Amino acid sequence: MSILGHLEPKKVWQYFEDITKVPRSSKKEEKIIEFLLNFGKEHNLDTKRDEIGNVLIKKPASAGMENVKSVILQSHMDMVCEANRDTKINFDTDRITPYIDGEWVKAKGTTLGADDGIGVAAQMAILTDNNLKHGPIECLFTVDEETGLTGAFEIQPNFFESKILLNLDSEDEGEIFIGCAGGIDTVATFDYKSEPAPQNHKAYKITINGLKGGHSGDEIQKGLGNSNKMANRFLHLFSEKYNIRLANFDGGNKRNAIPREAEMIFTIDPAKATEMMKDFETLQKNIINEIIINEPNINIIIEEAKMPTTVIDKQTQNNLHLALYACPHGVHAWSPAIEGFVETSTNLASVKFNNNQINVVTSQRSSVDSGKDDINLMVRSVFKLAGADVKSGDGYPGWAPNTNSEILTVTEKSYEKLFGKKPIVRAIHAGLECGLFLEKYPYLDMISFGPSIRGAHSPDEKIEIKTVKMWWDHLLDVLENIPKK
């Protein structure tokens, strides 16, 4: 029985629900690729995939629209797979469970995948609706947008033909995006020696949860809590005072998500435990007081834990907590040209122990290439000073705004005609694939727009129902008014 199929527009919501049944974690898109290829073939549409896994499906112009310029609609098929710690799910095999909560669609305990499943669903609906008016359509579905923009990086210059691109991966209805930030990932690795846990010690676990998390581009300016920073604050303040020995630190997951949860297991001399607990309570109150307005559901808990067999060596423990404390997180610079627009930021995304190594994943973004390089070097320097091995990825370019865009004019006029008000035209601090497309197709005229999604990249992700209909109507009107060749 359909959960979402009665919502409007029916085809879009039904296809979106179908997509939630298909595992599509980043870098594991085999099943969604097969799903899309079968979809194209079932509807007798020109369908192909490239070596990396990108899928392109074409639809001819509707009657009387053959002389209209060809348009390519683009979205990414992968999703960020995040779940609350108490939610049991295998993202490689299990479906997402959507549900309706008032004016929103959410998922039970996990990310919803509306980023960018709703874009995929809209493309599928357009491809199968023969009552629509449009010129030649190409629909591009890219792989691995969320963890490396791999599909956009690897796309070949002759894979599609259109010179107008509509990116369907934005998250604010009524806003048209004409530029985005570039980004780069940085991973610091500490090698540590395992030592037997002190036999006379007692083990405790600190758990931080209830934070909102969210997209490290769209929501970095909101002053949300970082669970890694909070857990490390305890370690930094009390490590030497109480001769704490660290056994494990597990915080955050995805490089592009602000970390919501963290767990830290440590040992301590029982004779110092009472005093340590008093200090913990003071720190707990201070952190909650500092963040409560932005994070009303924060939980910081300490409890006794099973005694670990090993701890990490003290030198690495000291290097780790010093580096995590010094590592910047959040907005680094605001744009001097656009009021209220984040120019440069960095996200301290995750801390993981694995096989005598500690991996710290961070990501940097900026709409100015030199600003991206600067914040990247700052983060690298912190971890290099702490003795870590530091590596950065190749990064991806930003997308410079074009205010003279023909498709922007069409999209603005369409919105004002439909809704009686002007849309907001702006750049976005998040990364989009558009910058990479421009490198291979420098003539592209592009905009990005979408319905309202909140909490992307976290289990709080939700999509506003009414805005999907508004965005759909807007999209169809834009396609109907594309200029002639």
C-alpha positions in Angstrom: 0.0 0.0 0.0 1.4 3.4 -1.0 2.3 5.8 1.8 2.9 8.9 -0.4 1.0 8.2 -3.6 -2.0 10.3 -2.7 0.1 13.4 -2.4 0.3 16.0 -5.3 1.8 15.7 -7.8 1.0 12.0 -7.6 3.5 10.8 -10.1 6.4 12.6 -8.4 5.5 11.3 -5.0 4.9 7.7 -6.2 8.3 7.6 -8.0 9.9 9.1 -4.9 8.4 6.3 -2.8 9.6 3.7 -5.3 13.1 5.2 -5.0 13.1 4.9 -1.1 12.8 1.1 -1.7 16.1 1.0 -3.6 19.4 1.0 -1.6 21.6 3.8 -3.0 24.3 4.7 -0.6 27.2 6.7 -2.1 29.7 4.5 -4.0 27.2 1.7 -3.8 24.7 2.7 -6.5 24.6 -0.6 -8.4 20.9 -1.2 -7.6 19.7 2.3 -8.4 21.6 2.3 -11.6 19.9 -0.9 -12.6 16.6 0.5 -11.5 17.0 3.6 -13.8 18.3 1.6 -16.7 15.3 -0.8 -16.5 12.9 2.2 -16.1 14.2 3.8 -19.3 14.0 0.5 -21.3 10.5 -0.3 -20.0 9.3 3.1 -21.3 11.1 2.7 -24.7 13.3 5.7 -24.0 16.8 6.2 -25.4 18.9 5.1 -22.3 22.6 4.7 -21.7 25.2 4.6 -18.9 28.8 5.6 -18.9 31.8 3.7 -17.4 31.5 5.4 -14.0 27.7 4.7 -13.7 26.1 7.9 -14.7 22.8 7.3 -16.5 21.3 9.4 -19.3 17.7 9.0 -20.5 16.3 11.0 -23.5 12.8 12.0 -24.4 11.8 13.6 -27.7 10.0 16.9 -27.9 6.3 17.0 -27.5 4.2 17.8 -30.6 4.8 21.3 -31.8 7.8 21.9 -29.6 10.5 20.4 -31.9 12.1 23.7 -32.5 12.7 24.5 -28.8 16.2 24.3 -27.4 17.1 21.0 -25.8 17.3 21.0 -22.0 19.1 18.6 -19.7 17.6 17.9 -16.2 20.2 16.7 -13.7 20.1 15.2 -10.2 22.3 12.7 -8.3 21.1 9.2 -7.6 23.0 8.6 -4.3 22.0 9.6 -0.8 23.7 10.3 2.5 22.9 7.3 4.7 22.7 8.4 8.3 20.7 6.7 11.1 20.1 7.4 14.8 22.1 5.0 17.0 19.0 3.2 18.2 17.8 2.6 14.6 18.7 -0.8 13.2 19.1 -0.6 9.4 21.5 -2.0 6.8 21.6 0.7 4.1 23.0 -1.9 1.6 19.9 -4.0 1.7 17.1 -2.2 3.6 14.6 0.3 2.3 14.0 3.8 3.8 10.6 4.0 5.6 9.0 7.4 4.8 6.0 8.8 6.7 3.9 11.9 6.7 4.2 14.3 9.6 1.8 17.1 9.1 3.1 19.3 6.3 6.3 17.3 5.9 7.5 13.9 4.7 10.2 12.3 7.0 11.8 8.9 7.5 11.8 6.7 10.5 15.1 7.0 12.2 17.2 7.7 9.1 17.9 10.2 6.4 15.0 10.4 4.0 17.0 10.7 0.8 14.9 13.6 -0.6 18.4 15.0 -1.3 18.3 14.2 -4.2 15.7 11.5 -4.6 13.0 14.1 -5.2 15.0 15.4 -8.2 15.3 11.9 -9.6 11.5 11.3 -9.0 10.6 14.6 -10.9 12.8 13.5 -13.8 11.1 10.1 -14.0 7.7 11.8 -13.9 8.6 14.1 -16.8 9.9 11.2 -18.8 6.7 9.2 -18.5 4.1 12.0 -18.8 3.1 12.4 -22.4 0.7 15.3 -21.7 3.4 17.8 -21.0 4.7 20.5 -23.3 8.5 20.6 -23.7 11.3 20.6 -26.2 13.8 17.7 -26.4 14.6 16.5 -22.9 17.7 14.8 -21.5 17.8 13.5 -18.0 21.1 12.9 -16.3 21.4 10.9 -13.1 24.9 11.1 -11.6 26.6 8.8 -9.1 28.5 9.6 -5.9 27.7 13.2 -5.6 27.7 13.1 -1.8 31.1 11.7 -1.1 33.2 12.7 -4.0 31.2 14.2 -6.9 32.6 11.2 -8.8 30.0 11.1 -11.5 30.4 14.8 -12.3 34.2 14.5 -12.2 34.2 11.6 -14.6 31.5 12.6 -17.1 32.8 12.8 -20.6 32.5 15.9 -22.8 30.2 14.2 -25.4 27.9 12.3 -23.0 25.0 14.8 -23.4 24.1 17.4 -26.0 21.9 20.1 -24.3 23.3 23.6 -23.7 20.8 24.4 -21.0 21.1 22.6 -17.7 18.5 22.6 -14.8 20.1 21.2 -11.7 17.4 19.8 -9.4 19.5 19.5 -6.2 18.6 22.7 -4.3 16.6 22.8 -1.0 14.8 26.1 -0.8 11.6 26.6 -2.7 11.3 30.1 -4.1 15.1 30.5 -4.5 17.0 30.1 -7.7 20.7 29.3 -7.3 23.2 30.6 -9.9 26.5 29.8 -8.1 28.0 27.5 -5.4 31.1 27.0 -3.3 34.0 24.8 -4.2 35.3 22.3 -1.6 38.0 19.9 -0.5 38.3 17.1 2.0 41.1 16.7 4.4 41.8 13.5 6.4 44.3 13.4 9.3 45.6 10.0 10.5 47.2 9.3 13.9 49.1 6.0 14.4 48.9 4.9 18.0 50.3 2.1 20.2 47.9 0.0 22.1 48.7 -0.4 25.8 47.1 -2.6 28.4 44.4 -0.7 30.3 45.5 0.2 33.8 44.4 -2.7 36.1 43.5 -0.4 38.9 41.3 1.9 36.8 37.5 2.1 36.2 35.9 2.7 32.8 33.4 5.4 31.9 31.5 6.3 28.7 30.5 9.8 27.7 27.6 10.0 25.1 26.5 13.1 23.3 23.3 12.9 21.2 20.2 14.9 20.4 22.0 17.4 18.3 20.4 18.5 15.0 23.3 17.8 12.7 22.6 18.7 9.1 24.3 19.8 5.9 27.8 21.2 6.4 27.3 23.6 3.6 23.7 24.8 3.9 23.5 24.8 7.7 27.1 25.6 8.8 26.1 29.2 9.6 23.3 28.2 12.1 25.6 27.7 15.1 24.7 24.1 15.5 26.5 21.9 18.0 29.5 19.7 17.0 29.5 16.4 19.0 33.2 15.9 18.3 34.1 19.2 19.7 32.0 18.7 22.8 33.3 15.3 23.6 36.9 16.4 23.0 36.4 19.4 25.3 36.1 17.0 28.3 39.2 15.1 27.2 41.2 18.2 26.7 40.3 19.8 30.1 40.6 16.7 32.3 43.0 14.3 30.5 46.1 15.4 32.5 44.2 16.5 35.7 42.8 13.0 36.3 45.3 10.9 34.3 42.5 9.8 32.0 43.4 7.0 29.5 41.5 7.0 26.3 40.2 3.7 24.9 37.9 4.8 22.1 36.5 7.9 20.4 33.6 7.5 17.9 32.0 10.7 16.7 30.2 11.8 13.5 30.0 9.9 10.2 29.8 11.7 6.9 32.3 14.4 5.8 29.5 16.6 4.6 27.3 16.3 7.7 27.7 18.3 10.9 28.3 15.6 13.6 25.3 14.9 15.8 26.5 12.1 18.0 29.7 11.0 19.7 30.8 8.4 22.2 34.1 8.3 24.2 35.3 5.5 26.5 38.1 6.2 29.0 39.5 4.9 32.2 40.3 6.6 35.4 41.6 5.9 38.9 38.5 5.2 41.0 39.9 7.4 43.8 39.6 10.4 41.4 36.2 9.5 40.0 34.0 11.5 42.4 36.0 14.7 41.8 35.9 14.0 38.0 32.2 13.6 38.1 31.8 17.0 39.7 33.9 18.6 37.0 31.9 16.7 34.4 28.6 18.1 35.7 30.0 21.7 35.6 31.2 21.2 32.1 27.9 19.6 31.1 26.0 22.5 32.4 28.3 25.0 30.7 28.0 23.4 27.3 24.2 23.0 27.5 23.9 26.7 28.6 26.1 27.8 25.6 24.2 25.8 23.0 20.6 25.3 24.3 19.0 28.0 22.1 20.2 26.3 18.9 20.2 22.8 20.3 17.2 22.4 22.7 17.4 18.5 22.6 21.0 18.1 23.5 22.0 15.2 25.8 25.4 14.8 27.5 25.5 11.6 29.5 28.3 9.9 31.6 27.9 6.3 32.8 30.1 3.4 33.9 31.3 1.2 31.1 32.7 -2.2 30.5 36.5 -2.1 31.2 38.4 -2.1 27.9 41.4 -4.3 27.5 43.6 -1.6 25.9 44.0 2.1 25.8 46.0 4.3 23.4 49.5 5.6 24.3 49.5 8.9 26.2 51.5 10.8 23.6 49.0 10.1 20.8 46.1 10.9 23.2 47.6 14.3 24.0 48.3 15.0 20.3 44.7 14.1 19.4 42.9 16.2 22.0 45.2 19.2 21.3 44.6 19.0 17.6 40.8 18.5 17.9 40.6 21.5 20.2 42.7 23.7 17.9 41.0 22.5 14.7 38.6 25.2 13.4 35.0 24.4 12.8 32.2 26.5 11.4 32.1 29.8 9.5 35.6 31.1 8.8 34.7 34.1 6.6 31.5 35.9 5.5 31.2 37.2 1.9 32.0 41.0 1.7 29.9 41.2 -1.4 26.7 39.4 -0.4 25.2 40.1 3.0 24.6 37.1 5.1 26.3 34.7 2.7 29.0 32.4 4.0 32.2 32.6 1.9 34.4 30.1 3.7 33.8 27.4 6.2 35.2 24.1 7.6 33.6 21.0 9.1 35.2 18.8 11.7 33.1 15.8 10.6 34.2 12.6 12.2 36.7 10.9 14.5 37.1 7.1 14.2 39.4 4.5 15.8 40.4 1.6 13.5 43.3 -0.9 13.6 45.7 1.2 15.7 44.9 4.3 13.7 42.7 7.3 14.4 41.1 8.9 11.3 39.8 12.5 11.6 37.8 13.6 8.6 37.2 17.3 7.8 35.9 19.2 4.8 36.5 22.8 3.7 34.3 25.0 1.4 34.6 28.4 -0.1 33.2 30.4 -3.0 36.7 31.8 -3.5 39.3 29.4 -4.6 42.1 31.1 -2.6 39.9 31.1 0.5 39.3 27.3 0.1 43.1 26.8 -0.1 43.7 29.0 2.9 41.3 27.3 5.3 42.5 23.9 4.0 46.1 24.8 4.8 45.0 26.0 8.3 43.4 22.7 9.1 46.3 20.7 7.6 48.8 22.8 9.7 46.9 22.0 13.0 47.1 18.2 12.4 50.7 18.3 11.1 51.9 20.1 14.2 50.2 17.3 16.2 52.2 14.7 14.3 49.4 13.3 12.1 49.7 12.2 8.5 47.5 14.6 6.6 46.1 14.1 3.1 43.7 16.3 1.1 41.6 15.2 -1.9 41.7 16.9 -5.3 38.7 19.1 -4.4 36.1 20.5 -6.7 35.6 23.9 -8.3 32.9 26.5 -7.4 30.4 27.8 -9.9 30.7 31.5 -10.6 27.3 33.3 -11.0 26.1 34.4 -14.4 23.5 37.2 -13.9 23.0 37.5 -17.6 21.8 33.9 -18.0 19.0 33.3 -20.5 17.6 30.4 -18.5 17.7 32.5 -15.3 15.5 35.1 -17.0 13.0 32.4 -18.1 12.9 30.9 -14.6 12.5 34.2 -12.9 9.6 35.3 -15.1 7.9 31.9 -14.8 8.0 32.1 -11.0 6.6 35.6 -10.8 3.8 34.7 -13.3 2.9 31.6 -11.3 3.1 32.9 -7.7 2.9 36.7 -8.0 6.2 37.5 -6.4 9.8 37.5 -7.4 12.1 34.6 -6.5 15.3 35.0 -4.6 18.3 34.7 -6.8 21.5 33.8 -5.0 24.5 31.5 -4.7 24.7 28.6 -2.2 27.5 27.7 0.2 27.0 24.0 -0.5 28.7 22.3 -3.3 26.8 21.5 -6.5 27.9 19.5 -9.5 27.5 22.5 -11.8 31.0 23.7 -11.5 32.4 20.4 -12.7 30.0 20.3 -15.6 31.3 23.7 -16.7 34.8 22.4 -17.0 33.7 19.8 -19.5 30.8 21.8 -21.1 32.0 25.5 -20.8 29.0 26.8 -22.9 26.3 25.5 -20.4 23.7 27.9 -19.2 22.6 26.7 -15.8 20.4 27.3 -12.8 19.6 25.1 -9.8 16.2 25.0 -7.9 14.2 22.6 -5.8 11.5 22.2 -3.1 12.2 22.9 0.6 14.2 20.3 2.4 15.4 20.7 5.9 17.9 18.7 8.0 19.6 17.1 4.9 22.3 14.6 5.7 20.8 13.9 9.1 17.9 11.6 10.4 15.9 14.8 10.9 15.8 15.3 7.1 12.3 16.3 5.9 10.7 17.7 2.7 7.8 20.2 2.8 4.9 18.7 0.9 3.3 21.9 -0.5 6.6 23.1 -1.9 7.0 20.0 -4.1 3.8 20.9 -5.9 5.0 24.5 -6.3 8.4 23.5 -7.6 6.8 20.9 -10.0 4.5 23.5 -11.4 7.4 25.9 -11.8 9.6 23.3 -13.5 6.9 22.4 -16.0 6.3 26.0 -16.8 10.0 26.6 -17.4 10.2 23.7 -19.8 7.1 25.0 -21.6 8.8 28.4 -22.1 12.3 27.4 -23.1 13.4 29.6 -26.1 13.4 28.3 -29.6 16.7 27.2 -31.3 
